[in-house]
Amino acid sequence: MFHSLFIALQSVTPVPKDLPLPLPLPEWLLVVILVISFLVHILFVNLMVGGSLLTLWSQIKGLKNKEYDILAHEIATTITVNKSIAVVMGIAPLLSINVLYTVYFYSANALTGLMWIAVIPLVTVAFLLTYLHKYTWKLLENNKPVHISILAVAVIIFLFIPFIFLTNINLMLFPEKWALVKGFFSAMTLPNVFPRYFHFIFASLSITGLFLHWYMGRKNYPFDTIFPTFSRYELKKKGYSLTLVASVIQFLIGPLVLLTLPSKGLGWNLVLVIFTGAAIAIPAMWMMWKGIQGDERTIDKDFKKVLILMTITVVFMGSGRQIYRSNALEKHRELVRLKTDEFQQIKKDAIAKSKEAKAQESTANLTDAQKGENVFKQNCTACHKPDVKLVGPPVIEMASIYKGNKAGLQSWIKKPGKKRADAPQMPGFPQLKQEELDQVSEYILTIK
């Protein structure tokens, strides 16, 4: 079935041959490492992006309300830390996806071209801008437009980098589109890129809101000495509200993400995982709503439960991405395997022909006696030695008996009789060709 599919699709879908190198770890373990390490990485990416957006929003509001400027400063102090952790935590998923999906990942890299390579300088510039923004807070205290502009440029870059990643990761799932893609801007128009991107943005805001709720609510956080007007309860409520609103928007975008996914990767396993994750998030959202509607004493009542439920939801969603990736690429990976097997067989046949040609070339210049020696070694050495008796008489004795009688020697080899009482009857060799008989008899008669 797959072979016929391979023949039908190879003309329209790129089907490269792979390098059949062994995986460094069992595939299931690499998948687990990929999912877990990616979730840890994306958590801090979400905090970095969401924190940058909140800082920019708060600093702009801080132009009229000083309290928001203080809030912006407090959130800004977390961005560079989360950024550093995001970078370090990104190594494991990057290596894992390279190993598991080498052909697909590098094909997408090549097709998105310079924009993919631009990720490194863009990340570098964005990080430098966040440090510049962080350490010029007092220096540019009286020049807020410039200070805000520094962060605004960093935010724009932070928003664009995930877009490059999503476009690239999305492209690797659809080999049938590779022949149609003409670079990054062509790849970004493929279905599902924009829905996934907006889903990511609101996930960043949702996670950052939950982080803000916890960060401002820590017992060792000197809240009262930092904020002269805001209450701790007020900011925790803002964090919960942000998480709740962003989560609701995610619920609205989620079906659009599923509907824009090509059907080749959809399956009951994916639907079950996604809807289970969404179902787990619902009670967490209800608890946040109750906390927002309640008073200061009850806002933290269910925080740990919310955190646990939202974490489980994130694990299910991350697993769903891997399931879709596996489903979407399953048939194409089988096509690649078939093409690889076909290539390996061609390679094996070519090597065998090359060896045969070399063997023929090496024997072309041999004398009949030298060729006969090879025939003798293949058929006779189990019973005969040149000058000592083994099972049968030594070769020098045969040579003396049949000296000048090559035809008689050949006749004996083809159909021998029994002449010696102390030796078993020699088996016949009717399978030898006349050319081989000529060669082996010539060899025997040259032994002295």
ABEGO torsion letter per residue (X at the ends): XAAAAAAAAAAABBBBBBBBBBBABBAAAAAAAAAAAAAAAAAAAAAAAAAAAAAAAAAAAAAABAAAAAAAAAAAAAAAAAAAAAAAAAAAAAAAAAAAAAAAAAAAAAAAEAAAAAAAAAAAAAAAAAAAAAAAAAAAAABAAAAAAAAAAAAAAAAAAAAAAAAAAAAAABAAAAAABAEAAAAAABBGAAAAAAAAAAAAAAAAAAAAAAAAABAABBAAAABAABBAAAAAAAAAAAAAAAAAAAAAAAAAAAAABBAAABBAAAAAAAAAAAAAAAAAAAAAAAAAABBAAAAAAAAAAAAAAAAAAAAAAAAAAAAAAAAAAAAAAAAAAAAAAAAAAAAAAAAAAAAAAAAAAAAAABBAAAAAAAAAAAAAAAABBAABBBABBBAAAAAAAABGBAAAAAAAAABBBBABAABBBBBBBAABBAAAAAAAAAAAAABX
